[in-house]
């Protein structure tokens, strides 16, 4: 509902090219997001003990950190060829923001699965509101 309420204002502020760049950025982020934590975030829900859940959460966090740092370094070193391959010349510097967006999305996912394993539905609803 928030997105629908804000949409008329955003269409007046930004051009269709800007929305296309946003769509490309979101496509890149949403394509890589499922794998960025090594999918260990899913294992948090089915872990037997609280210690196992915390260890899986830490593992997913560190895998996310390492992969985001590696991705950032690769983007920094090979920015021009990667943006040319992706056809992302309109993204300019926003492509360098991809690791940060991936990190935040993965952390949200890890916390969501941990809250689900703890049956903390209040935190889940707060995360959903923040995500919106």
C-alpha positions as CSV (number, residue, x, y, z in Angstrom):
1,X,0.0,0.0,0.0
2,X,2.9,2.3,0.8
3,X,4.4,1.7,-2.7
4,X,1.0,2.4,-4.4
5,X,0.6,5.6,-2.4
6,X,4.0,6.9,-3.3
7,X,4.0,5.9,-7.0
8,X,2.2,9.1,-8.3
9,X,4.8,11.3,-6.6
10,X,7.7,9.2,-7.9
11,X,6.5,9.2,-11.5
12,X,6.5,13.0,-11.4
13,X,10.0,13.3,-9.9
14,X,11.8,10.7,-12.0
15,X,12.0,10.0,-15.7
16,X,11.2,6.6,-17.3
17,X,15.0,6.1,-17.8
18,X,15.5,6.4,-14.1
19,X,12.8,3.8,-13.5
20,X,14.5,1.5,-16.0
21,X,17.8,1.9,-14.2
22,X,16.1,1.0,-11.0
23,X,14.4,-2.0,-12.5
24,X,17.8,-3.2,-13.8
25,X,19.4,-2.7,-10.4
26,X,16.6,-4.6,-8.7
27,X,16.8,-7.4,-11.2
28,X,20.6,-7.8,-10.6
29,X,20.1,-7.7,-6.8
30,X,17.1,-10.1,-6.7
31,X,18.9,-12.5,-9.0
32,X,21.9,-12.9,-6.8
33,X,20.2,-12.5,-3.4
34,X,19.1,-16.2,-3.0
35,X,22.7,-17.4,-3.2
36,X,24.6,-14.7,-1.4
37,X,24.3,-16.3,2.1
38,X,25.1,-19.8,0.8
39,X,21.4,-20.7,1.5
40,X,22.4,-21.4,5.1
41,X,19.7,-19.0,6.1
42,X,17.1,-21.7,5.2
43,X,18.8,-24.2,7.4
44,X,18.3,-22.0,10.4
45,X,14.6,-22.9,10.5
46,X,15.2,-26.6,10.6
47,X,18.1,-26.7,13.0
48,X,17.5,-28.7,16.1
49,X,19.0,-26.7,18.9
50,X,19.4,-23.0,19.7
51,X,23.2,-23.3,19.5
52,X,22.9,-24.9,16.0
53,X,20.7,-22.0,14.9
54,X,23.1,-19.4,16.2
55,X,26.0,-21.1,14.5
56,X,24.1,-21.4,11.2
57,X,23.2,-17.7,11.5
58,X,26.8,-16.8,12.1
59,X,27.9,-18.9,9.1
60,X,25.4,-17.3,6.8
61,X,26.4,-13.9,8.0
62,X,30.1,-14.5,7.4
63,X,29.5,-16.1,4.0
64,X,27.4,-13.0,3.1
65,X,30.2,-10.6,4.2
66,X,32.9,-12.5,2.3
67,X,30.9,-12.8,-0.9
68,X,29.8,-9.1,-0.8
69,X,33.4,-7.9,-0.2
70,X,34.6,-10.1,-3.1
71,X,31.9,-8.8,-5.3
72,X,32.7,-5.3,-4.5
73,X,36.4,-5.8,-5.3
74,X,35.5,-7.5,-8.6
75,X,33.2,-4.6,-9.5
76,X,35.8,-2.1,-8.5
77,X,38.5,-3.7,-10.6
78,X,36.4,-4.6,-13.6
79,X,33.6,-1.9,-13.5
80,X,33.7,-1.0,-17.2
81,X,33.6,-4.5,-18.7
82,X,30.9,-5.7,-16.3
83,X,28.6,-2.7,-17.0
84,X,29.2,-3.3,-20.7
85,X,28.3,-7.0,-20.4
86,X,25.2,-6.2,-18.4
87,X,24.2,-3.3,-20.6
88,X,24.1,-1.2,-17.4
89,X,25.7,2.0,-18.6
90,X,22.7,3.9,-17.2
91,X,23.4,2.5,-13.7
92,X,26.8,4.3,-13.5
93,X,27.9,4.2,-9.8
94,X,24.8,2.4,-8.7
95,X,26.3,-0.8,-9.8
96,X,28.9,-0.4,-7.1
97,X,26.1,-0.2,-4.6
98,X,25.0,-3.7,-5.5
99,X,27.1,-5.4,-2.8
100,X,25.6,-3.2,-0.1
101,X,22.1,-3.9,-1.3
102,X,22.9,-7.6,-1.4
103,X,24.3,-7.5,2.1
104,X,21.3,-5.7,3.6
105,X,18.9,-8.0,1.8
106,X,20.7,-11.1,3.0
107,X,20.9,-9.9,6.6
108,X,17.1,-9.3,6.4
109,X,16.6,-12.8,5.2
110,X,18.8,-14.3,7.8
111,X,17.0,-12.4,10.6
112,X,13.6,-13.4,9.1
113,X,14.5,-17.1,9.1
114,X,15.9,-16.8,12.6
115,X,12.8,-15.1,13.9
116,X,10.7,-17.7,12.2
117,X,12.6,-20.5,13.9
118,X,12.2,-18.7,17.3
119,X,8.4,-18.2,16.5
120,X,9.0,-14.4,17.0
121,X,6.2,-13.3,14.8
122,X,6.3,-9.7,16.2
123,X,9.8,-9.3,14.8
124,X,8.7,-10.8,11.5
125,X,5.9,-8.3,11.2
126,X,8.3,-5.4,12.0
127,X,10.8,-6.7,9.4
128,X,8.0,-6.8,6.8
129,X,7.0,-3.2,7.6
130,X,10.6,-2.0,7.4
131,X,11.1,-3.9,4.1
132,X,8.0,-2.2,2.6
